[in-house]
């Protein structure tokens, strides 16, 4: 049996890449339920891939499935402390549930992680980290606004240009 697993493993990885591409297309077309199912399958195959947890969390969030979404985002952050997309969506989720202090703590942690990454003087990550610091600071400022009533749910953030904010099944 171990020999068969060894022979199948490279093909399983290729299949997972194709499945991930399908999941991205489902997210682009706002087919949240189907995307959630595909990401759950990908997580079973590759449980240590933070991006799968993040995208699964987004699909859950768009379906108003708050607890599983929060679990996925927290798992993504546990697996990859630089999973800025997971931090951001977790903060949005918490803020929209009225858990503003928890959201604030998430974004402040995101800023600290991004600053630490930027301080490492890794030229490839410096600009990336700075952009996330700016996003988190904007979110924190919005929390303090007297008329704050939540953030629009927008899975796009330049990754899914065809998406319309907050359109769940």
C-alpha positions in Angstrom: 0.0 0.0 0.0 2.8 2.6 0.8 4.2 2.0 -2.7 0.8 2.8 -4.3 0.6 6.1 -2.3 4.1 7.0 -3.4 3.2 6.5 -7.1 -0.1 8.3 -6.9 1.1 11.4 -4.9 2.4 13.5 -7.9 -0.9 13.0 -9.7 -2.9 13.9 -6.6 -1.0 17.2 -6.5 -1.7 17.9 -10.1 -5.4 17.1 -9.6 -5.5 19.4 -6.6 -4.1 22.3 -8.7 -6.8 21.7 -11.2 -9.4 21.6 -8.5 -8.1 24.8 -7.0 -8.5 26.5 -10.3 -12.1 25.3 -10.5 -12.7 26.7 -7.0 -11.3 30.1 -8.0 -13.7 30.2 -11.0 -16.6 29.3 -8.7 -15.6 32.2 -6.4 -15.5 34.6 -9.4 -19.0 33.6 -10.5 -20.2 33.8 -6.9 -21.2 30.2 -6.7 -20.4 30.1 -3.0 -21.9 26.7 -2.0 -20.0 24.9 -4.8 -16.8 26.8 -4.0 -17.1 25.9 -0.3 -17.5 22.2 -1.2 -14.4 22.3 -3.4 -12.3 24.1 -0.8 -13.4 21.6 1.8 -12.2 18.8 -0.4 -8.9 20.6 -1.0 -8.5 21.1 2.8 -9.0 17.3 3.3 -6.2 16.7 0.8 -3.9 19.4 1.9 -4.8 20.5 5.4 -1.7 22.7 5.9 -2.4 25.0 2.9 -3.5 28.3 4.6 -5.0 29.7 1.3 -7.5 26.9 1.1 -8.7 27.7 4.6 -8.9 31.4 3.8 -10.9 30.9 0.6 -13.2 28.3 2.3 -13.8 30.9 5.0 -14.7 33.5 2.5 -17.3 31.1 0.9 -18.7 30.4 4.3 -18.9 34.1 5.1 -20.7 34.9 1.9 -23.2 32.2 2.8 -23.7 33.8 6.2 -22.1 30.8 7.9 -20.3 32.8 10.5 -18.9 30.1 12.9 -17.3 27.9 10.1 -16.0 31.1 8.4 -14.3 32.2 11.6 -12.8 28.7 12.2 -11.3 28.7 8.7 -9.8 32.2 9.0 -8.3 31.4 12.4 -6.9 28.1 11.1 -5.3 29.9 8.1 -3.6 32.4 10.4 -2.4 29.5 12.7 -0.9 27.8 9.6 0.6 30.9 8.1 1.1 34.0 10.3 1.5 36.1 7.1 -2.0 35.1 5.8 -3.0 38.8 5.5 -6.2 38.0 3.6 -7.3 35.8 6.4 -6.6 38.5 9.0 -8.6 41.0 7.0 -11.6 38.8 6.4 -11.6 37.6 10.0 -11.6 41.3 11.1 -14.5 42.1 8.8 -16.5 39.1 10.0 -16.0 40.0 13.7 -16.7 43.7 13.1 -19.9 42.9 11.2 -21.0 40.7 14.2 -20.5 43.7 16.5 -17.3 42.2 18.0 -15.4 45.3 17.3 -12.7 44.9 20.0 -11.9 41.4 18.7 -11.8 42.9 15.1 -9.5 45.7 16.4 -7.1 43.1 18.0 -7.0 41.1 14.7 -6.1 44.1 12.6 -3.6 45.3 15.1 -2.0 41.9 15.0 -2.0 42.1 11.2 -0.2 45.4 11.4 2.4 44.0 13.8 3.0 41.0 11.6 3.2 43.1 8.4 5.6 45.6 10.1 7.8 42.7 11.3 7.9 41.3 7.8 8.8 44.7 6.4 11.5 45.2 8.9 13.2 42.0 7.7 14.2 44.1 4.7 13.0 41.4 2.4 12.6 43.5 -0.7 10.0 41.1 -2.2 7.7 41.5 0.8 8.2 45.1 1.9 5.7 46.6 -0.5 3.2 43.8 0.1 3.5 44.3 3.9 3.1 48.1 3.6 -0.1 47.7 1.6 -1.6 45.5 4.2 -0.6 47.9 7.0 -2.5 50.6 5.1 -5.6 48.4 4.7 -5.7 47.4 8.4 -5.3 51.1 9.4 -8.2 52.1 7.2 -10.3 49.3 8.8 -9.4 50.5 12.3 -10.3 54.1 11.4 -13.6 53.0 10.1 -14.4 51.1 13.4 -13.9 54.4 15.2 -16.3 56.4 12.9 -19.5 57.5 14.8 -21.7 56.1 12.0 -20.0 52.7 11.7 -22.6 50.1 10.8 -20.4 47.3 9.4 -18.3 46.6 6.3 -19.7 45.5 3.0 -19.0 41.9 2.3 -16.7 42.0 -0.7 -14.6 38.9 -1.5 -13.0 40.7 -4.4 -10.2 42.9 -3.1 -8.8 42.9 -6.6 -8.7 39.1 -6.8 -12.2 38.5 -8.2 -12.9 41.5 -10.4 -16.2 40.2 -11.6 -17.6 39.9 -8.0 -20.5 42.0 -6.7 -20.2 42.7 -2.9 -22.5 40.8 -0.6 -24.3 38.6 -3.1 -24.8 35.3 -1.4 -27.2 32.5 -2.4 
